[in-house]
Amino acid sequence: MARAQEIEAAPEIDEIEGVALPRAQPAFYGHHSVERELITAYGSARFHHAWLIGGPKGIGKATLAFRFARFALAHPDRFSPAVAAAESLAVAPDHPVARQVAAGAHPNILHLRRPWDDKGKRFKQALPVEEVRRTVSFFGTTASGAGWRICIVDAADDMNASSANALLKILEEPPPNSLFLVLSHAPGRLLPTIRSRCRRLELGPLSPAEIAGALPAVAGHSPDAATLADIARFADGSLRAALLLMAGEGLAVNRGFLALAERLPRVPVAELHAFADLVAARGQTDNWEAFLAVTRDWLHGRLSGADLASPSRLVRWTEVWEKMGRAAAEAEALNLDKKQVVIDVFRSLSEVMRMPG
């Protein structure tokens, strides 16, 4: 009990100020066919005990998992008339189950995610085996009332080898009335044995129109039309990315990067340093994530665009992509100077742009 209280008292890894967490989010945008698939499967004779919910970051995987968990806990009888008649997985926000889930207090849900390191004042880099082993005590107790015990792994990509093997072990021998909702941003990278024991459910990016429609309702306010259009375009199908763009300086980071990229290979030094200061501002992790996202998106465009006709330049763009990935990972893991990473990225971009076409 003390361990559970400690986890719930820590910062939330999904938290965006002013926005409901996935477990407390009553609305769900897009993915209607996926929602219908879950309803149909839940009411069928052969309902699978484990689901692998895949798709890019920020498109609603965690929101869907909690939405499904609420529905299953509110309707434990899969063959009831209510399940048969359901048009969506929605559960009224004032339903006792919905209130408990929103508060993170439902005894039949175990939410596994990277824990907060209070000493280092940041989230741990991996979902450790100790967290996954909490399933032993969780499934070893009697479920509260009739119904399911549901484990949400958020996200499986964060597991190390030991925690992945611990999850596999319990997936191989699932306890009675257990339901596993395993979230992954890149399911193809998970252990094949984990994938084989789950039913796949793939979510795609949201359209700019879906993001533009959802953003005002989720954020509680709406920017002007031009800003909303830019946010929907830069978000790359991720509602979470759109919220971060609107909440902080992410939009300025995106616009700043593209403005500098248009001037490659001759980027003004003073403007580059000012931009790097914005990205690396102390405590502004959203700015850093926005920079990585827009840079990867820009590089993806080079790799799939006109530069396809220049094999040597394609090789260099790939090298820049890989180099940036390594530098970003080291900067985050070792708390290195992120400003220097930004400057080095633009130096690499300039070098490639100077190459003959």
C-alpha positions in Angstrom: 0.0 0.0 0.0 2.8 2.4 0.9 4.4 1.7 -2.5 1.2 2.5 -4.3 0.8 5.7 -2.4 4.3 6.7 -3.2 3.8 6.2 -6.9 0.5 8.1 -7.0 2.1 11.0 -5.1 4.9 11.4 -7.7 4.6 13.6 -10.8 2.6 12.0 -13.6 4.6 11.2 -16.7 1.7 12.0 -19.0 0.9 15.3 -17.3 0.2 18.5 -19.2 -0.9 21.4 -17.1 -4.6 22.1 -17.5 -5.3 18.9 -19.4 -7.0 15.8 -18.0 -4.8 12.8 -17.7 -5.7 9.8 -19.9 -7.3 8.0 -17.0 -9.6 11.0 -16.4 -10.2 12.0 -20.0 -13.9 11.3 -20.8 -13.6 12.2 -24.5 -12.0 10.2 -27.3 -11.2 11.6 -30.7 -10.8 9.6 -33.9 -10.2 5.8 -34.0 -13.9 5.0 -34.1 -13.4 1.8 -36.0 -10.9 0.6 -33.4 -13.4 1.4 -30.6 -16.0 -0.6 -32.4 -13.6 -3.5 -32.8 -13.0 -3.6 -29.0 -16.7 -3.6 -28.3 -17.3 -6.4 -30.7 -14.4 -8.4 -29.3 -15.5 -7.9 -25.7 -19.0 -9.2 -26.4 -17.7 -12.2 -28.3 -17.3 -15.8 -27.1 -13.5 -15.8 -27.5 -12.3 -12.6 -25.9 -8.5 -12.3 -25.8 -6.8 -11.7 -22.5 -4.0 -9.4 -23.8 -4.1 -6.6 -26.3 -1.1 -4.8 -27.9 -2.2 -1.3 -28.7 0.3 0.2 -31.1 0.8 3.5 -32.8 2.8 6.8 -32.7 3.1 8.8 -29.4 0.3 11.0 -28.4 -2.5 9.7 -30.6 -4.7 8.3 -27.8 -3.4 4.9 -26.9 -3.5 5.5 -23.1 -6.8 7.3 -23.4 -8.2 4.3 -25.2 -6.8 1.8 -22.7 -8.4 3.6 -19.8 -11.6 4.0 -21.7 -11.7 0.3 -22.4 -10.8 -0.5 -18.7 -13.6 1.7 -17.4 -16.1 0.0 -19.8 -15.0 -3.5 -18.8 -15.1 -2.7 -15.1 -18.5 -1.0 -15.4 -19.9 -3.9 -17.5 -18.2 -7.1 -16.1 -20.7 -9.3 -17.8 -19.6 -9.4 -21.4 -22.9 -10.9 -22.6 -25.2 -8.4 -20.9 -27.7 -6.4 -23.0 -25.8 -3.2 -22.1 -22.6 -4.5 -23.8 -24.6 -5.8 -26.8 -26.3 -2.4 -27.3 -23.1 -0.3 -26.7 -22.2 2.1 -29.5 -19.1 3.3 -27.8 -16.9 2.6 -24.8 -18.1 5.7 -23.0 -18.9 5.5 -19.3 -20.7 8.4 -17.7 -18.1 10.5 -15.7 -20.3 10.3 -12.6 -20.3 6.5 -12.7 -18.6 5.1 -9.5 -16.1 3.2 -11.7 -15.3 6.3 -13.8 -14.7 8.4 -10.6 -12.3 5.8 -9.1 -10.4 5.4 -12.4 -10.1 9.1 -12.8 -8.6 9.4 -9.3 -6.2 6.6 -10.0 -7.8 4.7 -7.1 -9.5 1.8 -8.6 -8.2 -1.4 -6.9 -8.7 -3.5 -10.1 -6.4 -1.4 -12.3 -2.6 -1.6 -12.2 -0.9 1.1 -14.3 2.7 0.3 -15.0 4.9 3.2 -16.2 8.3 4.6 -15.7 8.6 5.6 -12.0 9.7 9.0 -10.7 13.2 9.1 -9.3 12.8 11.5 -6.4 16.5 11.7 -5.8 17.3 12.6 -9.4 14.1 14.7 -9.8 13.2 13.1 -13.1 11.5 10.0 -14.5 13.7 6.9 -14.7 14.9 6.0 -18.2 13.3 2.5 -18.2 10.4 0.6 -16.8 12.3 -1.6 -14.4 11.6 -5.2 -13.6 10.5 -4.3 -10.0 7.6 -2.4 -11.5 6.5 -5.3 -13.7 6.8 -7.7 -10.7 4.1 -5.8 -9.0 1.8 -7.9 -11.1 2.5 -10.8 -8.9 0.8 -9.3 -5.8 -1.8 -7.5 -7.9 -3.1 -10.6 -9.6 -2.5 -12.6 -6.4 -5.3 -10.8 -4.6 -9.0 -11.2 -5.1 -10.5 -8.7 -7.4 -12.7 -6.0 -5.8 -16.2 -7.1 -6.5 -17.1 -9.1 -9.6 -15.1 -8.5 -12.7 -11.7 -7.9 -14.2 -8.2 -7.2 -12.9 -6.6 -5.0 -15.6 -2.9 -4.2 -16.1 -2.0 -1.3 -18.4 1.6 -1.3 -19.5 2.4 2.3 -20.5 4.6 1.9 -22.5 6.1 -1.4 -23.3 8.9 0.4 -25.3 10.3 1.6 -21.9 10.9 -2.0 -20.6 14.5 -3.4 -20.3 15.3 -7.0 -21.0 14.5 -8.1 -17.5 11.1 -6.4 -17.3 10.1 -7.6 -20.8 10.8 -11.2 -19.7 8.9 -10.7 -16.5 5.9 -9.4 -18.5 6.2 -12.3 -20.9 6.1 -14.8 -18.1 2.7 -13.6 -16.8 1.3 -13.3 -20.3 2.2 -16.9 -20.9 0.2 -18.0 -17.9 -2.5 -15.3 -17.4 -4.5 -15.4 -14.1 -8.3 -15.8 -14.3 -10.3 -12.7 -15.2 -7.1 -10.8 -16.1 -6.9 -8.3 -18.9 -3.6 -6.8 -20.2 -3.5 -3.6 -22.3 0.0 -3.2 -23.5 0.8 0.1 -25.2 3.7 0.5 -27.6 4.9 3.3 -29.9 6.8 0.8 -32.0 5.3 -2.7 -31.6 7.8 -4.2 -34.1 10.6 -3.7 -31.7 9.1 -5.7 -28.8 10.0 -9.3 -28.1 8.3 -11.5 -30.8 7.1 -13.7 -28.0 5.2 -10.8 -26.4 3.7 -9.8 -29.7 2.6 -13.4 -30.3 0.7 -13.5 -27.0 -1.3 -10.3 -27.7 -4.0 -9.4 -30.1 -2.8 -6.4 -32.2 -4.8 -3.2 -32.3 -3.1 -0.5 -34.4 -4.0 3.2 -34.1 -2.9 5.6 -36.8 -2.1 9.3 -36.6 -5.0 11.7 -36.3 -5.8 13.9 -39.2 -5.1 17.7 -39.0 -8.9 18.2 -39.1 -9.4 15.8 -36.1 -6.7 17.5 -34.1 -8.1 21.0 -34.9 -11.5 19.8 -33.8 -10.3 18.1 -30.6 -7.8 20.7 -29.4 -10.2 23.4 -28.1 -12.3 20.9 -26.2 -9.3 19.1 -24.6 -7.3 22.2 -23.8 -10.3 24.3 -22.7 -9.6 27.2 -25.0 -8.8 27.8 -28.7 -6.1 29.8 -30.4 -6.7 32.0 -33.4 -7.4 30.2 -36.7 -3.9 30.6 -38.2 -2.2 29.4 -35.0 -4.6 26.4 -34.8 -3.9 25.5 -38.4 -0.1 25.7 -37.7 -0.4 23.5 -34.6 -2.5 20.9 -36.4 0.1 20.8 -39.1 3.2 20.6 -36.9 1.6 18.0 -34.5 2.2 15.3 -37.1 -1.0 13.4 -36.1 -0.4 13.6 -32.3 -2.9 15.3 -30.1 -0.4 15.3 -27.3 2.1 17.1 -29.5 -0.6 19.6 -30.4 -1.3 20.3 -26.7 2.3 20.7 -26.0 2.7 23.1 -28.9 -0.2 25.2 -27.6 0.7 25.0 -23.9 4.3 26.2 -24.1 6.8 27.5 -26.6 6.7 24.5 -28.9 5.1 26.4 -31.7 7.9 29.0 -31.5 10.4 26.2 -31.6 8.8 24.7 -34.7 8.6 28.0 -36.5 12.1 29.0 -35.4 13.6 25.7 -36.7 11.9 26.0 -40.1 12.9 29.7 -40.4 16.6 28.7 -39.8 16.3 25.6 -42.1 15.2 27.8 -45.0 18.5 29.7 -44.7 20.7 26.7 -44.8 23.6 26.3 -45.3 24.3 29.9 -44.1 22.5 30.1 -40.8 23.2 33.4 -38.9 25.2 32.6 -35.8 23.4 35.0 -33.5 20.0 33.7 -34.5 21.1 30.1 -34.2 22.3 30.7 -30.6 19.1 32.5 -29.7 17.1 29.5 -31.1 19.4 27.0 -29.2 18.8 29.0 -26.0 15.0 28.7 -26.5 15.2 24.9 -27.1 17.6 24.3 -24.1 15.9 26.7 -21.7 16.1 25.3 -18.1 13.0 23.3 -17.2 11.5 23.5 -20.7 11.6 19.9 -21.6 8.7 20.4 -24.0 10.8 22.8 -26.1 13.5 20.1 -26.4 10.9 17.5 -27.4 9.5 19.9 -30.0 12.9 20.5 -31.4 13.6 16.7 -31.8 10.2 16.2 -33.4 10.4 19.0 -36.0 14.0 18.1 -36.8 13.2 14.4 -37.4 10.2 15.5 -39.5 12.4 17.8 -41.6 15.0 15.1 -42.1 12.3 12.6 -43.0 11.3 15.0 -45.7 14.8 15.1 -47.1 15.1 11.3 -47.0 11.9 10.9 -48.9 11.9 14.0 -51.2 14.0 15.5 -53.9 17.3 14.2 -52.4 16.3 10.7 -53.5 18.2 11.4 -56.7 21.4 12.0 -54.8 22.6 8.7 -53.1 25.6 10.4 -51.5 23.5 13.1 -49.9 20.9 10.5 -48.7 23.7 8.7 -46.9 24.7 11.9 -45.2 21.1 12.7 -44.2 20.9 9.2 -42.7 24.1 9.8 -40.8 22.8 13.1 -39.4 19.6 11.4 -38.3 21.5 8.7 -36.4 24.0 11.1 -35.0 21.3 13.4 -33.7 19.5 10.4 -32.1 22.7 9.3 -30.3 23.5 12.9 -29.1 19.9 13.4 -27.9 19.9 10.2 -25.9 23.2 11.0 -24.3 22.1 14.5 -23.5 19.0 13.2 -21.7 20.7 10.3 -20.0 23.7 12.2 -18.8 22.1 15.7 -18.4 24.5 17.2 -21.0 24.3 20.6 -22.7 21.3 20.5 -25.0 22.2 23.8 -26.5 25.3 22.3 -28.0 23.3 19.5 -29.5 21.1 22.0 -31.3 24.2 23.9 -32.6 25.8 20.6 -33.7 22.7 19.5 -35.5 22.6 22.7 -37.6 26.3 22.4 -38.3 25.7 18.9 -39.7 22.7 20.1 -41.7 24.8 22.9 -43.2 27.6 20.5 -44.2 25.2 18.3 -46.0 23.5 21.2 -47.8 26.9 22.4 -49.1 27.4 19.0 -50.8 27.0 19.0 -54.6 23.4 17.9 -55.6 
